[in-house]
Amino acid sequence: MKNILATALLGALFLLAQPLLAQDALLDKLADTACGCISKKDTDAMSTDDLQMQLGFCIMEAVGANQAAFEKEYGELNPSDQSAMTKLGEQIGMKMAFKCPNVIMKLAGQQPPQGMNAAPAAKAKGTVSGSFEGISGDDIATITIKEANGRTQKLLWMGYFKGSDALIENPGSLKGKSVTVEYETIEVYSPQAKEYFDRKKVTGLSIQ
């Protein structure tokens, strides 16, 4: 009799756990998609408010990409339901904290704890276009570009890239010329601040 009751209880617990397991797997999938989305954006140049907004867009994009599975587990998404949206964001955010910790910690104004970078997000890539201002630095060169809106961008020259020959031969000849610089975001350590920061590393340069 005891064996029968134990078997029945285990069976009931298994059935009750099925929706939770399915929801957990879906949250993992949504977090993966959202992390992939935000990793493609230049989060280094974003304020906390901008990052929070972009992260919200990425979560909504993840839900949209998995709409059928989402509605099966949670029902139809209602963006006007602030309570439900906040709860959903928290659930996905908890998953994202282990998949792309740099983004979540930056949103919280913190640095990722040691060991949380076991599954780092893909390096963000992008381009900067503007007027070539010059090169500075001793051990590591920094390329300065002034965008059309007046904003100055400083990018690290840390290795060979397509277009670097022109800079080596006669960097002064590019002064004031319109260029487009390709970059990827890397993490560098500042001994003065004793923190890690995201910086743009040049991967290509073309003269327009």
N, C-alpha and C positions, 0 to 999 in steps of 0.2 A: 504494500500500500504506500509506504514511504517513497519507494522508488518511482511509483506512478505519479505521486504528487510532485516530487522533485523534477521529473521529466516535464510535467505539465507547466511548472513554474518557469523552468529554463526556456521552454517553448514560448511562453507568454512574454518573457523578457526579450527574447530574440525578435519577436514580432514588433514589440514596442521600440526596439532599437533601430529597426530598419529605416523609418523616416529620418531619424537623427543622422544615421550614417550617410544617407542619400544627401541630406542638406549639407553635411560637412564636406562631402566630395564636391558638391556644387560650389560651396564657398571657396574651396581650394582652387577650383577652375576659374571662378570670377576674380580671385586675387591674382592668379597667374596672368590673366588677360589684362587686368588693370595695371599690374606692374610693367608688363610689356608696353602698354600704352604710355605710361608716364616716363619710362626710361628713354623714349624717343624724343622727349622734350628737353629744352635747355633749362632745367630746374635751377642751375647755378645762378642764372640771371633773374630768377623770380623772387618776389617778396613772399612772405608767409601767406598773405591773402591770395596772391595769384596762384601759389602752389596749391592751396586748399581748393580754389576754384577749379584748376586743371585736374586735380585728383578726383574731384566730384564728377567732372566730365568723363574721366577715364572709367570710373566705376559705372556710370550710366551706360557708357559704350560697352563695357563688359557684360552688363545685364542684357543690353540689346542684342549682343552677339550670342547670348545663351537664353533667349527669351522663352522658348518652349520649355526648357528644363526649369527655368526660374518660375514660370507660372504654374508648373506642375507641383512644385514644392511650396510656393508662397502665395500663389494666386496672382491676379493681375496687379502690376505695379501702379501705385497711385502717388505721383510726385507731390501732390498737395498734402498728403498725410505726413506732416513733419516728424511725428513721433516714430512712425514706421521707417521713414527714410533715415532718420538718425540712428535707429537701431541697426538697420541694414549696413549703414556706413561703418558703424563700430565693429560689426561682425566681420566684414570684409577687411577692415583696417587691421584687425588682430591677426588675420592670416597674412596680410601684406607685410606686417612687421618682421616676419621670418623669411619672406621671399625677396623683398627690396627694402631692407632696413634703413638704408641711407636716406631714402625719401621720407619715410615715416618719422625718423628721428629729426630730420631737418624741419619737418612740419611742427614738431614738438619743441624745436629750438635746442636740440641736444645732439650729441655725437653717439653713434652706435656703440653699445657695450662690446668689449672684447669678445670675439667668438661668434658674433652675430653676422659676420660677413662670410659665412661658410657658403652661402648661395647668393653671391653678389648680383646686382642687376646689370644688365648689359650696358656697355659704355654709351653714353649719349653722344650723338654726332650731329653736326650742323655746319652752317656756313656763316661767315661775316663778310659783308661787302662795304666798301668805303674807300677813303683816301689813305694811302700809305704814308704814315708819319715818320717812321724810322725804326731803328733797332737799338736796344739798350741792354745792359747787363754785362757781367764779367764771365763767370763760369757758365751760366746758362743764359742764352739770349732771349730777349722778349721783343716780340714784334708788336708795334702799336698801330692800330687802325682807327680812323675817325669816321664813324658812320654819318649818313646824310642828316640824321636828326641831332647831330652834335655829340652823341655819346661816344666815349673813347673805350676801345676794347684792347686789352693786353693779352697776348697769346704766347705760350711758351714754344720755343724752337728747340726741341730735344733730340732730333734725329733727322736723317735725310727724308725729304719729301719732294714730290714733283713740283718744280718751280724754284727750289732752293738755290740752284746754280746761279740764277740771276742775282740773288741776294748776296751770294758769296763774292761774285766777280765785281759788282758795282752797286751796292745797296743805295748809294746816294742818287743814282739815276732814276729810282722809283719814287723818290720824294714827291708827294702830291698827286701821284697817279692813282687811278681807280683800280682797285684789285678786289678779288674775291678769295677769301681764305677758308679752306676746309679745316675742320678741327674735330677732335674727340675729347670728351671730358675725362680727366684723370684725377686721382686723389693725391694730394701732396701734403707733406707735413711741415708745419711752421714751428721751428724751435722757439721763436719768440712768444707766440701765442700758445704753444704746447697743444695744438689741435690740428686736425686734418681739415683741409679745405679742397673743394673742387676747383680745378683750373682747366683752361682750354689748351690743348696741345695741338700745334699745327700739323696737319697731315697732307696739305696741298695748297698751292697758291697759283692763281692765274691773273694775268694783267688784262683788264678789259679795254 
